[in-house]
Amino acid sequence: MYIIAIAWLYVVLLVAAADSSVVGGVLTFVFGGLGPLALFLWLVGTPARRRGRRPSSSRPRHGDDDRRP
């Protein structure tokens, strides 16, 4: 997935470099590259964040062992 993100940034960087003004190039890079890419990675990464937040019932938590002193 990260190779697609890197390729997208590369293409948008080339498009921004071909722009006629510096301000236009920066705006093209931010609104055509960084913004949509950040949104895409946030949306695609949501299931992984949910899995990481959910406690796993298969592994014991720290201090939840059955040993008694």
N, C-alpha and C positions, 0 to 999 in steps of 0.2 A: 504494500500500500504506500509505503514511503517513497518508492521509486516513481510512482505516479505523481506524488506531490512535488518531488524534485524536478521532474520533467515539466510539470505545469509551471512551476516558478521559472524555469529556464526559458520556456516559450514566452511567457509574459514579460520577462526581463528583456528578451530580444525585441519584442513589440514595443516596449517602453523605450528602449534605446533608439529605435527607429522613429520615434515621435519627433515632431519639429521643434518642440520647446522642452526645456528642462522641467517646468512645472507640469506640463502635459504628460511627460514621461513618468514623473513621480506619481501623479494621480492615476495614470494607467496601471502602474505597478501595484499601488495600494488597493485601488478599487477593482481591478481586474485580476489581481493575483493574490495578494495577502488576505484580503477580506473574504472572498469566496473560498479560498483554501482553508482558512481558519474555521469557517462555518462547516465546511465539508468534513474536516478532521474531527471537529467537535461532535457532529451528528453521527459519524461512523464510529467514534470511540465511546459513545454512550453505553452500548451493551457491556463493554469491558469495564467501564466505571461501575456499572450496576453490579456486575459479578464481583468486583473487588470490594464493594461496600457490604455485600450480603455475607453474613457469617457462614462459614462452612461447617456443616454438622458432622462431617467425617473426621475432622482433625480436632483434638481437644484444645481448649483454650488454656492459656497460661494460668496455672493454679487450679485447674479443674480435674486433677487426677484423683483416682479412687483410693490412693494410699492414705491411711490414717496413721498418725504417730503413736 
